[in-house]
Amino acid sequence: METEGEMIAGAKPTKNSATGEDKRDGQSKVQEKMGNPALMLSREDVGLLGITATGNFLDAYDYFIINPVSTMLQYELFAGDSLPPRLEGYLKSGALIGSVLGQLLFGYLGDAFGRKAIYGKELLTVIIGTILCLSTPTSVLSPSNSLIYLASFRIIVGIGIGGDYPMSSSITTDRTEPWKRGTVLSYIVAMQGWGSLVGSLIAIIVLAAYKHVINDNGEVDKLDAVWRITIGLSLVPAFATIYQRLTLPEPPLHSAARRKYMEAEDVSIPEFLEYLSEWKHAKHLIGTCLSWFLTNIAFFGVNLNQNFVLEQIGFQGTTGTPWQKLFRVATGSLIITVLGFLPGYYFTVFTIHRLGRKWIQVQGALMTALFMAILAAKFQSLGKAGFIVCFTLLQFFFNFGANMTIYIIPAELFPSRYRAFAHGISAASGRCGAILSSLVFNQLSKSVGTPVILWIFFAVSLLTVVVTLVFLPETNGRDADVIFEKELQEKDARARSSRTV
């Protein structure tokens, strides 16, 4: 009899050892013919989503909330002056730096020791890091040291957020039938849109609650409470799902893979390298790493440096009292999130099984390149309405495009034995692109101008198309474990044949 955890998790059925076929493949086909589309998720799928999607929600909340928080710190610590450029870069990239470490570490551990042994530890890391961020002693430390303290503990938050990527993606893929796997993974990524939206709303609501003391009474030091509350509320969804993660059973598919393909219980790096020694496997990993790296250069370049967007739409917050400026910036951030951000995610959710992952990634990258080119060429002459339209479409095609599929493709492309580690390596490559963008954008835009940066993003988007077409297969309906098992059988047959000769 299934345990409650296995029912909630929607454990994926085992495969026939002789044919490598899923015992429920026929059932899945019958379901599709009977009009049970991939969008119709079961109770078990929804339960799994409730557990795994929290990480992507926190991902967007914690990454993008730093924009309004950094502006609050300007007024609290630096009397409204700009933050020191290097410290601002460190503050904004701290979580990204941590995520690279977390993606590699948890990706390896998830394959080495199993999903159950590791899952939930990444969320505990987020909780601990967030609490440490809230402990920043701004009244004791100098303004610069306060930023260093906060940014350093955001690295710990980033380690946990980064660790969620390989863990949640591999657990979801291990437990979901191929015919609806893309939809479930898409719903998980779409939570990033809600994380950004809720983060912007929280900043507005908390600022509104403190309007009297900050704006009317002039107590700017109360911003200390505003940014702490804004960051601290991210602990609510984290605490709400930590127990479920820690008690989620091991996916049967991964347990079988660990028993079948290795005598030792822990993953060996040489074994993974042997898998990559075949060009067809290395080619796939190169493709997932490069496409994620290139996409994040453009996506985070735009979304972690929103000042140029706020300026163009009239929400840069350059006039009025400190509270009025902050409220205007927070409102502008909410507008940016609403402009095409969420609709793009859900267009992918609704079409991923019809259009395919590769097609969505290619058309999305082409369309982002187009709107990057328009914004770059007409940056000074578009006007507010024209800029809003182009930027909305740019955001839409980021998310009805590569920003979604870069997460989904590696989760489906690699077998369960190496899935978490390969996904972690791919995601870490992407975060390196995000770090590069966050550290270079401000300095480079001041020296060469924002239009030149947008032309660079245009070229990066076109390069994403090339990488996708050359290195990546379509993963719609692909069962990487069946393919890998057949490869091993063929390899064993060749070895027996050579010994016979």
URURDA-V455051 format. One record per run of one state. SS is the DSSP state (@ for helix, = for strand, . for the rest). FROM is the first residue (numbers start at 1). TO is the last residue. Records with the same first field share a line. If there is no record, write none. Layout:
BEGIN
SS: FROM-TO / FROM-TO
END
This chain:
BEGIN
.: 1-3 / 10-14 / 16-21 / 23-24 / 34-42 / 53-53 / 79-84 / 114-114 / 119-120 / 135-142 / 176-177 / 210-210 / 217-219 / 233-234 / 248-251 / 262-268 / 277-278 / 304-306 / 314-321 / 339-340 / 356-356 / 378-382 / 400-401 / 414-418 / 449-449 / 472-479 / 501-501
@: 4-9 / 25-33 / 43-52 / 54-78 / 85-113 / 115-118 / 121-134 / 143-175 / 178-209 / 211-216 / 220-232 / 235-247 / 252-261 / 269-276 / 279-303 / 307-313 / 322-338 / 341-355 / 357-377 / 383-399 / 402-413 / 419-448 / 450-471 / 480-500
=: 15-15 / 22-22
END
